[in-house]
């Protein structure tokens, strides 16, 4: 399969000519294949997530991930573990295992901090023990009224148990995000869980365009039209929940099926001698998205990174696409007492 350049993932000048079978990807010196964001910075296609990684475990998982070869680490203030992640990053950097320049660190602005963006970013940098973020995202297109920070449950509730909302324009939030790039606190900025209307609106008012949109995307929730729309606008797509979230989001899913148990996906996995998870992740890469699967187990970290020695055929890509059920896993609004899809 020939690699086709896209605005969100252009091949840098002088890049190795090897065809990786991944849209717009180039071979990087470490961290696996990478794409060039519209900000001009390179982002490794395969990262490791830290959502729901327990205290006392997440730091070791980050160190294991770096040892395996990961250089893209996805964090967020609301995950409540950035101090431990930061300690692990500092240990790896100070010991010479990896340099800061070789890492790509993402974090996210929580919903309670839309009116104090710089303060929130500086707090995250302090926790992560970094001078800058490679990518800082607006976590959700929602502004909650609440105290600074993200103490559980991450919002203040009204009498009915719903999250208190703040009348804050997303355009104003984005202006403050843009100021972070001017100040050198974030090399790239982007959005997360933005659906078509909020995403398109952001494109209209942005002085600094979003470098990426991080959204739920997996074989059972492919949203291919939106993935390709984002990419056509020069915005990279990072797929969170790339394995379908069957276990992580069980309380929201109500017993919904998992792509990891899908017959078609498992048949393809058997043909290649790989796991169903690896098929899901390779499919995501070949259709032009970056991925941030989460694991705290060494063997899973290795498996999720071992995606570049096999390639899905056009027929296999079509077979995976055909299992789409429009089955969203993340239903965060249920936590907040509001109707919100992302």
C-alpha positions in Angstrom: 0.0 0.0 0.0 1.6 3.3 -1.1 1.8 6.0 1.6 -0.2 9.1 0.5 0.7 12.5 1.9 -2.0 14.4 3.6 -2.0 18.0 5.0 -2.2 16.6 8.6 0.7 14.3 8.0 3.2 15.6 5.4 6.5 13.9 4.8 9.4 16.1 5.9 12.1 17.1 3.5 14.9 14.6 3.3 12.9 11.9 5.0 13.8 8.3 4.4 12.2 7.0 1.2 11.0 3.8 2.7 7.3 3.2 2.2 5.9 2.5 5.7 2.4 1.7 4.4 1.1 4.5 6.7 -0.3 7.8 5.3 2.3 10.6 5.5 4.5 8.8 8.0 8.3 9.0 8.1 10.8 6.8 9.9 11.9 8.6 13.0 15.2 8.1 14.9 13.3 6.8 17.9 9.7 6.2 19.0 8.5 4.6 15.7 7.1 6.3 12.6 6.1 10.0 13.1 4.0 12.6 11.3 4.6 16.3 10.8 1.9 18.4 12.5 0.7 21.6 10.9 2.8 23.4 13.6 5.9 21.9 12.0 6.7 19.6 14.9 6.9 15.8 14.6 4.6 13.5 16.5 5.2 9.8 16.9 2.2 7.9 15.6 2.1 5.4 18.5 1.8 6.7 22.0 0.8 5.3 25.4 -2.2 6.6 27.3 -2.2 7.2 31.1 -6.0 7.4 31.6 -7.1 5.2 34.5 -3.5 4.2 35.3 -3.5 3.8 39.1 -1.2 5.7 41.4 1.8 3.6 42.3 1.5 1.9 38.9 1.5 4.6 36.3 5.1 5.8 36.9 6.5 2.3 36.4 4.3 1.9 33.3 5.7 5.1 31.8 9.3 3.9 32.5 8.5 0.5 31.0 6.9 2.2 27.9 10.0 4.3 27.4 12.2 1.2 27.7 10.0 -0.5 25.1 10.5 2.4 22.7 7.5 4.7 23.2 8.3 8.4 23.0 4.8 9.8 22.8 3.1 9.9 26.3 -0.5 11.1 26.6 -1.4 12.7 29.9 -4.2 14.9 31.3 -4.7 17.0 34.4 -7.9 15.3 35.3 -6.3 11.8 35.3 -4.9 12.8 38.7 -1.5 11.1 38.1 0.7 13.8 36.4 3.0 14.2 39.4 3.8 10.5 39.3 4.2 10.6 35.5 6.5 13.6 35.9 8.7 11.8 38.4 9.1 8.9 36.0 9.9 11.2 33.1 12.5 13.0 35.2 14.1 9.8 36.2 14.3 8.6 32.6 15.8 11.9 31.4 18.2 12.3 34.3 19.5 8.8 34.0 20.2 9.2 30.3 17.6 6.6 29.1 16.0 9.3 26.9 16.4 13.0 26.2 13.7 15.5 26.6 14.0 16.4 22.9 13.2 12.8 21.9 9.9 12.8 24.0 6.5 14.0 22.8 4.4 14.8 25.9 0.7 15.7 25.6 -1.5 17.0 28.3 -5.0 18.6 28.4 -6.8 21.5 29.8 -9.6 20.4 32.2 -13.2 21.7 32.0 -12.9 23.7 35.2 -9.9 25.7 33.9 -11.2 27.3 30.7 -11.0 30.8 32.3 -7.4 30.2 33.7 -5.7 28.5 30.8 -2.1 29.6 31.5 -2.4 28.9 35.2 -3.6 25.4 34.4 -0.9 24.8 31.9 1.8 26.0 34.3 0.4 23.7 37.0 0.6 20.7 34.6 4.2 21.7 33.7 5.1 21.8 37.3 3.6 18.4 38.0 5.3 16.8 34.9 8.6 18.6 35.7 8.8 20.0 32.2 9.5 23.4 30.7 7.2 23.0 27.8 4.5 20.6 26.4 4.8 19.2 22.9 1.0 19.3 22.7 -1.7 20.8 24.9 -5.3 20.0 24.2 -8.7 21.4 25.2 -9.9 18.2 26.8 -13.6 18.8 26.1 -15.6 21.7 24.5 -17.2 22.3 27.9 -16.5 25.0 30.6 -17.4 23.9 34.1 -17.8 26.3 37.0 -15.5 25.1 39.7 -12.3 25.4 41.7 -8.9 25.3 40.1 -7.5 21.9 39.4 -9.2 18.5 39.0 -9.9 17.0 42.3 -12.3 14.1 42.0 -14.9 14.1 40.6 -13.6 16.9 38.4 -16.6 19.2 38.7 -18.9 21.0 41.1 -22.5 19.8 41.1 -25.7 21.8 41.3 -28.8 20.7 43.4 -29.8 18.2 40.8 -26.3 16.6 40.7 -25.4 18.2 37.3 -22.1 19.8 36.6 -22.3 23.5 37.0 -21.6 25.1 33.6 -19.8 28.4 33.0 -20.9 30.8 30.2 -17.4 30.8 28.6 -16.9 31.1 24.9 -14.7 28.4 23.3 -13.3 31.1 21.1 -12.0 32.9 24.2 -10.6 29.6 25.5 -8.8 29.2 22.2 -7.3 32.7 22.3 -5.7 31.7 25.6 -4.5 28.5 24.2 -2.8 30.4 21.3 -1.1 32.6 23.9 0.6 29.4 25.2 2.4 28.9 21.9 3.4 32.6 21.9 4.9 32.1 25.4 6.7 28.9 24.5 4.7 26.8 27.0 3.3 24.6 24.3 4.8 23.8 21.0 1.5 22.7 19.5 -2.1 23.1 20.6 -5.2 21.1 19.7 -8.6 19.9 20.7 -10.1 16.8 22.1 -13.6 15.3 21.8 -14.6 18.1 19.4 -17.4 16.9 17.1 -18.1 18.5 13.7 -19.7 21.7 14.7 -17.3 22.7 17.5 -14.3 21.6 15.4 -15.4 23.5 12.3 -16.1 26.6 14.4 -12.6 26.4 15.8 -11.1 26.3 12.3 -13.0 29.5 11.5 -11.8 31.6 14.5 -8.3 30.1 15.0 -5.2 32.3 14.5 -3.2 29.2 15.4 -5.0 26.2 13.9 -5.5 23.1 16.1 -2.6 20.6 15.3 -4.8 17.7 16.2 -8.3 16.5 17.2 -8.1 13.6 19.7 -11.3 11.6 19.4 -12.7 8.2 20.1 -12.2 6.0 17.1 -12.0 2.2 16.7 -13.4 -0.5 14.4 -16.8 -0.4 16.1 -16.9 3.5 16.1 -15.0 4.3 12.9 -16.4 7.9 12.2 -14.3 7.6 9.0 -16.0 10.6 7.4 -14.9 12.8 10.3 -11.4 11.4 10.5 -10.9 12.2 6.8 -12.6 15.6 7.2 -10.1 16.6 9.9 -7.2 15.4 7.9 -8.4 17.2 4.8 -8.2 20.4 6.9 -4.6 19.8 7.8 -5.5 18.6 11.3 -4.1 15.2 12.6 -6.4 12.8 14.3 -5.3 11.0 17.4 -7.6 8.0 18.2 -8.2 7.5 21.9 -9.9 4.3 23.0 -8.5 2.6 19.9 -9.4 -0.9 21.2 -13.0 0.0 21.9 -13.0 0.5 25.6 -14.8 -2.8 26.4 -13.2 -3.1 29.9 -12.4 0.5 30.7 -15.8 1.9 29.9 -17.9 -1.1 31.0 -20.2 1.0 33.2 -21.1 3.2 30.3 -21.4 0.5 27.6 -24.1 -1.6 29.1 -22.6 -4.9 28.0 -21.9 -3.8 24.4 -19.7 -6.0 22.3 -15.9 -5.5 21.8 -14.0 -5.3 18.5 -11.4 -7.5 20.2 -13.9 -10.4 20.1 -15.1 -9.7 16.6 -14.9 -12.8 14.3 -13.7 -10.9 11.2 -10.9 -9.1 13.2 -9.8 -12.3 14.8 -9.7 -14.1 11.4 -7.3 -11.4 10.1 -5.3 -11.6 13.3 -4.9 -15.4 12.8 -3.8 -14.9 9.2 -1.0 -12.6 10.3 0.0 -14.4 13.5 -0.8 -11.3 15.6 -3.5 -10.4 18.2 -6.9 -8.8 17.5 -5.6 -5.7 19.4 -2.7 -5.4 16.9 -5.1 -5.7 14.0 -7.3 -2.9 15.4 -4.2 -0.7 16.0 -2.6 -1.4 12.6 -6.0 -0.6 10.9 -6.0 2.7 12.8 -2.5 3.6 11.6 -3.1 2.6 8.0 -6.2 4.8 7.8 -4.2 7.8 8.9 -4.7 8.2 12.7 -2.3 8.2 15.5 -3.1 6.0 18.5 -2.6 6.1 22.3 -3.6 2.7 23.7 -3.2 2.5 27.4 -1.6 -0.4 29.3 0.5 -0.8 32.5 1.7 -4.3 31.6 5.0 -4.8 29.9 3.9 -7.5 27.6 0.9 -5.4 26.4 3.1 -2.4 25.9 5.3 -4.5 23.7 2.4 -5.9 21.8 0.8 -2.5 21.2 4.1 -1.2 19.9 4.8 -4.2 17.6 2.8 -2.9 14.6 5.3 -2.3 11.9 6.3 -5.8 10.8 3.0 -6.6 9.2 0.6 -4.7 6.9 -3.1 -5.2 6.2 -4.2 -5.6 2.6 -6.8 -3.4 1.0 -9.3 -6.3 1.4 -8.4 -6.6 5.1 -8.7 -2.9 5.7 -12.2 -3.1 4.1 -13.1 -6.1 6.2 -12.3 -4.2 9.4 -14.1 -1.1 8.2 -17.2 -3.3 7.5 -17.6 -4.2 11.2 -18.4 -0.6 12.2 -21.4 -0.5 14.5 -21.5 3.3 15.2 -21.0 2.1 18.8 -19.6 4.9 21.0 -17.8 3.7 24.2 -17.1 7.0 26.0 -20.2 8.6 27.4 -18.7 11.1 29.8 -21.8 13.2 30.0 -23.3 10.5 32.2 -20.8 11.4 34.9 -21.8 15.1 34.7 -25.6 14.7 34.5 -25.7 16.2 31.0 -26.3 15.0 27.5 -23.0 15.2 25.8 -21.4 13.0 23.2 -17.7 12.6 22.9 
